[in-house]
Amino acid sequence: MPYLQSAAQRAEFQTYLDMWFCREAELAAMCGTEVATVRQLVAKGGIPGVVYRFDTRGAAWSALAAYQGLEQPECAASATEWFTPASARWVRRAVLLARAGDASAAETLKQQFLDDYIAAIESVPATLREGLASSESGEEVWDAWVRGAYAVCMRIFTAETIVDKHCRQVRAKRLLAAGELTPDELPPDERLMLHEDIEALAGFLTPFSPFERPNGTPGTVIDRGLAELGLGTENPFSATSPAPLREAC
């Protein structure tokens, strides 16, 4: 993430954070629990912690960039910290587990995810199975989630959405691959397939920040695919964009 030099850049990034992420206290309130519960789950590897930091100088830090090992500016201690609403379903489940006497809710969440991931892999439709050869292990996915990479990326994080996202991403990239027919020259059934994948990915993913979008799946698959199919554009950073469906998380 860069230093955001201009007032316009800083305002655009702040709007993105306000629309798609939440503060720690807001996440706790969404789940009917205390901030201490959220912090305990973060510490025990049950949910991701901070996914973005942003200070008044324009320094921005991203958990995705950190996961990728990219150099980032150091934010001031007073920087605001942002969490993903996608954690809400996992916090709520942990609260229910604790009420039922489970003293290791974070570990239970992980195991439930790993079990669900195996089932999701096994249930992938034949038309999407080409993506399975390059799919991550459940352990790798969970690690990317709690370290914040998928927390930046995913509007809804479950085993099912991760597997579906990966398989659709692989298929869409193949259909968009250089050296093959351009999307407008694809057979009609493959054009429909590509459009189906684009819309599904747009539903699973956050838009990414304005500075991460061009090189991420929203830019390389969603934006490029819509453009090459002649189907318009998304405008996820507009004040008139649909609000994220936080309750779906």
Buried (B, 14 or more C-beta within 10 A) or exposed (E): BEEBEEEEBBEBBBBBBEBBBBBBEBBBEBBEBEBEBBBBBBEBBBBBBBBBBBBEBBBBBBBBBBBEEEEBBEBEEEBBBBBBBBBBBBBBBBBEBBEEEBEEBBBBBBEBBBEBBBEBBEEBEEEBEEBBEEBBEBEEBBBBBBBBBBBBBBBBBBBBBBBBBBBBBBBBBEBBEEEEEEBEEBEEEBBEBBBBBBBBBBBBBBBBBBBBBEEBBBBBBBBBBBEBBEBEEBEBBEEEBEEBEBEEB
